[in-house]
Amino acid sequence: MCRNITTLRGLEPSATDEEIEAGARQYVRKITGVQKTSAATEEAFEKAVAIIAAASREVLAELPPRKVPPKTVPPLRRLATR
């Protein structure tokens, strides 16, 4: 669906809340087409981000560890290494 959303399962160290929220935000942007929120869209947008982030945290916690780490590094980690 969206090539910009990177795999967070299997990262060492584990994905941070900030990385999970960034992925949720990217997902909500993609499915809604909202790149910048307005007064009319902000509340629904932020609610969706919170729900997706919570579901993402839950599924990441419940899945077994990956045998092979993800091939790509999340954008927030790439920025940190620069």
C-alpha positions as CSV (number, residue, x, y, z in Angstrom):
1,M,0.0,0.0,0.0
2,C,2.5,2.6,1.1
3,R,6.2,2.0,0.4
4,N,7.1,4.8,2.9
5,I,5.9,2.8,6.0
6,T,8.8,0.7,7.2
7,T,8.6,-2.6,9.1
8,L,9.0,-2.0,12.9
9,R,8.8,-5.7,14.0
10,G,12.2,-7.2,14.7
11,L,14.2,-3.9,15.2
12,E,17.0,-3.9,17.8
13,P,16.4,-2.1,20.0
14,S,12.6,-2.5,19.7
15,A,10.5,0.2,18.0
16,T,10.0,3.3,20.1
17,D,6.6,4.9,20.7
18,E,7.8,7.8,18.5
19,E,8.5,5.3,15.6
20,I,5.2,3.6,16.1
21,E,3.3,6.9,16.1
22,A,5.2,8.1,13.0
23,G,4.1,4.9,11.2
24,A,0.5,5.4,12.3
25,R,0.6,9.0,11.2
26,Q,1.9,8.0,7.8
27,Y,-0.8,5.4,7.4
28,V,-3.6,7.8,8.3
29,R,-2.2,10.4,5.9
30,K,-2.1,7.8,3.1
31,I,-5.7,6.5,3.6
32,T,-7.3,9.9,4.2
33,G,-5.3,12.0,1.7
34,V,-4.9,14.6,4.5
35,Q,-1.3,15.8,4.5
36,K,-1.8,18.9,6.7
37,T,-4.7,19.0,9.2
38,S,-7.2,21.8,9.4
39,A,-9.6,22.8,12.1
40,A,-12.1,20.5,10.4
41,T,-9.9,17.5,10.2
42,E,-7.5,17.7,13.1
43,E,-9.6,16.0,15.8
44,A,-10.6,13.0,13.6
45,F,-7.1,12.7,12.3
46,E,-5.4,12.7,15.7
47,K,-8.0,10.2,17.0
48,A,-7.2,7.9,14.1
49,V,-3.5,8.2,14.7
50,A,-3.9,7.3,18.4
51,I,-6.1,4.2,17.6
52,I,-3.7,2.9,14.9
53,A,-0.7,3.5,17.1
54,A,-2.3,1.6,20.0
55,A,-3.2,-1.3,17.8
56,S,0.3,-1.3,16.3
57,R,1.9,-1.4,19.8
58,E,-0.4,-4.3,20.7
59,V,0.3,-6.4,17.7
60,L,4.0,-5.8,17.9
61,A,3.9,-6.9,21.5
62,E,1.9,-10.1,20.7
63,L,3.8,-11.3,17.7
64,P,6.8,-13.7,18.1
65,P,10.3,-12.3,17.4
66,R,11.4,-12.2,13.8
67,K,14.2,-14.5,12.8
68,V,15.6,-11.9,10.3
69,P,15.6,-8.2,11.0
70,P,13.9,-5.8,8.7
71,K,15.8,-4.9,5.5
72,T,15.2,-1.1,6.0
73,V,15.9,1.2,8.9
74,P,13.0,3.4,10.0
75,P,13.3,7.1,8.9
76,L,13.7,8.3,12.5
77,R,16.7,6.1,13.1
78,R,18.2,7.1,9.7
79,L,17.9,10.8,10.8
80,A,19.5,10.0,14.2
81,T,22.6,8.5,12.6
82,R,23.3,11.6,10.4
